[in-house]
Amino acid sequence: MQDLTELTAVQLVEGYRKGEFSPVEATRAALDRAERIQPEVNAFVRLTGEEALAQARASADRWRRGEPSGAVDGVPVTVKDILLLRGAPTLKGSRTIPESGTWDEDAPSVARLREQGAVFLGKTTTPEFGWKGVTDSPLSGVTRNPYDPTRAAGGSSGGAAAAVALGAGPLALGTDGGGSVRIPAAFCGIFALKPTYGRVPLYPASAFGTLAHVGPMTRDAADAALLLDVIGVPDSRDWSALGPAAGPFTAALSGGVRGLRVAYSPSLGGQVAVQPGVAAAVRRAVERLAGLGAYVAEADPDFADPVDAFHTLWFSGAARV
C-alpha cells in the first residue's frame, strides 16, 4: 500500500481529486507518524488529533461532493507554536504563559489555510519566544535532528522542519527573524524561504518588528509555492501586509529563469566564514542557474559588520518580549 506520508501536498490533492485515497487516510497516516517520531525527535508541543480527524472527515465529504474549499483542502499542516491556532493555547516555548489559555482567533496565515480546508495536526516546538537558532525550551525540552538524534534540528522552527522531514504533514508554517525557517530547513534537508516582509501577514505584531516574517516549510519548491499562494494574501489586522501578488507563485514554477537577475555573494564580502562543502554546493546551484539562462553576478556588499547590526536589532526586540 502507498505510504501517504511520503507524498507532497500537490500529490495528496491530486489523489483526493482522483479518489485514490481520502483526507481521512492521509491525516491518520500523518498523525501516526507524528506520534511515532515524537518520543525521540520531540517535534510537537501539542498534537490536535481529534480535531484534525474531524477536519479531515469534513474535507472528505467536500471532495465526495466535488466541492473542495480550496487548493489545500484535506492537506495536513503543522503550525509553529509562535502563531495563533484557534482553540489551542499558544505558549511560545515558555512556562510564563498559562497552558489553560486558548485563543478564539487564528493568525492570518492559519486563517487562510483554514478557509481553504487544511487539516491542522498540531503545534510544533520552538525555543522560548523563538529567539535562537536551535530548538530547545524550558517548556518542551530539546528537539532533535530527524536523521541523527545526537545532533540539532536547527531553529527556531526546528519542530516544523523535523515534522516535515519525517512525514508528519507535508506543509508547515514557520517564522523567521534571523534564519528561523532557513536554518532548520538546511539542518533537516527540506525546503523553506523567508518571503518579502509583508507578503505573509502577521498578527499579533512581533516584538522583533520588521525582522519577523512567516514562511512556508515544505519538502520541495512546488509545495512551498502552493502554500505561499494560500497564505500570501492581505489581512486587515496587519498594517504592513502587501497587496496581492502579481500572479500565482505556482504558475512561476514552469516559467523558467531565463533573464532572471541573481546576485551571488559567497561570503557577504568576507564577513562570514563558509565551510568548503557548503560553498561548493551553492556554487553548483549558481552555475546551474546560469546554465538555464539567468544573469548571475557576484556581489560583495560593503557592510562593515552585519552581525553587529543584526544583534542590535535582535536584542532590542528580545527586550520588548
N, C-alpha and C positions, 0 to 999 in steps of 0.2 A: 504493500500500500504506500502511496505517495506521502512523504513527510512534509506536512503543510508548514512546519516551522522553517523549512528551507526556502520557501517561496517569498518573492518580493511582494510588495503591496500591489504593484502593477499586475503580477501574475495571479494574486488572490482575486482581484476584481475581475480579471478575465475568466477565472474559474467559476466565480459566482454567476457571471453572465451566461456561461455555457451550461450551468447546472451540474458541474463536475463534482462540486463539494459545496458546503454551506458555511456561512459565517459562524454558526454554532460549532461546527467541526474545527474550523481554524482557531476559534477562540479557546476551545477546550485544549487543543494542542499547544497553544501559546501559554496558557495557564499551567498546564502540566510541566512544560519546560521551565517556566519561571519557578515553580515550586521545587523542581529537581535541582536547579542550579543555586537556589538561594542559600542553602547551608554552607556551601564552600565559597561562592563568589560574593554573596551579600549585595545584590544589585538593587533590592527593593526595600523601602522603608514601610510600604503598605501595599498589599495586593487587594484588589476590589473584585474578587472572583464572582460573587453572586450578582453584583451589579453588571459586571461585564457579560455574563451569560444572559441576563435579561436583555441587555442592549443587543446582543448577538441574535437572540430569538426574534426581536422586533425587526432587525435587519433582514433576517432570513424571510420573514413574512413579506417585507417590501420587495425583495428580489423575486419571490414567487409570483407576486402581482405584476412584476415588470416595472416597478416604480421605485428604484433606488433613490435615496435622498441626495446623493452627490457622488463625487469622484472617489471617496474613500469609504463608502457605505460598507460596514461589516469588517473593516480592516482593524486589527488590534494595534493599539497605540499605547505608549507609556508617557508619563508626564513627570518631569523633574520636580522634586519637592521644593521648588522655589516658586512655581507657578500655581495659581489657584485652580482647584478642581472642585466644582460644586458638589456639596455633600460630604466632602472629606476635609480633614484638617490639613493645613499647610504649615509644616513645622520647621522647614528650612535648616534641618540638621541640628537644631538647637533644643536644649532642655528648658530654655526660658519661655517657650511658647506652649500653652496648655494643650495637651493632646485631646482634651474633651471638646475643643472648639472646632466647628466646621463652618465652611463658607457657603453662602447661598448664591454665589455667582462664580462664573468661570473667568479665567484670564482670557483676553481676546483670542489668542491662538487656540485655546481649548474650546472656546465658544464656537469658532468657525469649524473646527473638527466635529463637534457635537452636532451642529446644524447639518453636516454632510454625512452623518450616520456612523462615525467612527466608534469603535469599541474601546473603552478605557480599561486597561489591565490593572493599573495602579500607579503609585508614586515611586520614583526612583531616587536613590540616595544622592546626597550632596554633602560636602563639608559644611561646617556651620556658616550659614548665610552666604554660601557659595564663594568664599573669598580666596581659595587657594587652588593650586594645580594638581593636587591629589585628593582622593575622596575618602576621608575618614572624619568622623564626628563624634562628639560625646553622646549623641542620640542613637546612632545606628552602628557605630564601630567602623571597621575597615572594609572597603570594597576592593576586591582583588581582581587581578588580571584574568580574563576569561580563558587564556591559554596556559598561564603559569601562575598558580595562586601564590607563589613566593614573590611575585612582582606586582607593581601597582597598575591600576586601571587608568591612571591619569585623573584629571579633574578640571573644573569642578563637576562636570556632568559625567562622572565615571560610572554611576549606576546605569544611566541611559545607554552609554556606549557598550557596557558589558551585556546588558539585556539584548540589544540589537545583535551583537556579535554572536550570541548563543541561541538566538531564535525565539526569544521571549517578546515577540512582536516585531514586525519589520520597520515600524516607524516610531520615532521618539522625539519629544520636544526637549531641547536643552537650552541653557542660557550661556552667554559668553561675554565676559568683560575683557579678559586678557588672555584668551586662549581656551576658554572653558568648554567649548564643543570641539575645538580643533585638537587640543592636546589629547583628550581621551580617545578621539577618533583615530589618531595616529597610534596611540598605545594599543588599541583594541582592533585595529585593522578594518575600520569601517569608513564611511563617507560622512563628512559634515562640512558645513560652511557657516561663516558669520555674515549674515546679509548686511546690506547697507542700512545704516541707522534709520529707523522709521519704517522700513519695508514691512517688518512684522510688528504690529503694535504691542505695547507692553503696558499692563496695568495690574496692580498699582505701580507707580513710578519707582524705579530703583534708586537706592541711595548712591549708587555708583554713576548716576547721571548718564551722559551720552556714551559712556564706555559699555553699558549693558545692552545686549541685543538678545533676541530669541532666535535660535537657529535649528534647522532640521538635522536630524541624525538618522542615517539610513545605511543600508548595505551597498547601495550604488547611486549614481547620479540621477538615474531616471526616477527613482523613488523620492529623492530629495527635491527634484523639480515638481513632482506631483504634490508633495507636502507643502512646498513653498507656494504653489498656486492656490492651495486651500487657505493657508494662514496669512499670506501676504496681501491682505486687503485692509482698507481703513477701518478704524474703530473710534467712535466718538469719545471714548474715555481716554484716549492718548492724543494730546495736542500735537505731538511730533510725528504722528502717523503720516506717511506719504500717501499720495493719491494712488489710484490703480496702476499697476504695471503696464508698460506699453503693449504687452502681449503675454500669452501663457508661457511660462518657463518650460513646460513640456514641449511646446512647439519648437523651441530653440534647440532641442536635442538633435533634431535632424537637419539643422541649418548649416552645419559645418562651421569652421573657424577661419576660413579664408578672408583676409583683410582685417581680422581682429588685431588690435594693438595690445601687446602683452609686455609689461615691464618685469624684468627678471633681476632680482637682487640676491646674489649668492650669500652675502653676509651683512646686509644693511650697511654698506660702506665700511666693513671691517669691524663693526660694533659688536657682532655676536660670533661666537665660535660654533662652527657646524661640523659634525662628525663626517668623515670622508664618505661613508656609506650613504648618509642622508643627502649630502651634496651631489653624489653621483646619481642617485635616484631622481632628484629634482632636475639635474642636467638632462637626463634622458627624457623626462617629460617635456622640457623646453625644446629639445631637439625634435621631438615628435610633433609638437605644436607648429614649429617652423616648417617641418616637412609637409604638414597639412595646409600650409598657406598663410599661417598667422605671421604678423610682423612682430618679431621679438627683439627687444632692445635691453641691454644690460643697464641697470640703474643703480647708482650708488648715492643714496640720499645724504645730503650734508647735514647730519644730525649728530651733534657732539656726544650726547649721552641719552638715547631714547629710554633706557631702563630707568634712569633717574627721573625723567619727566613722567613716565608711567607710574612710578612709585608715589610721586607727589599726588597725582590724581587719584590713584587707587586707595592709598591710606587715608586721604581726606574723605573719600566715600565710606570707607570702613568705619571711620569715626562717627559717621552720621547714622549707622545702623542702630 
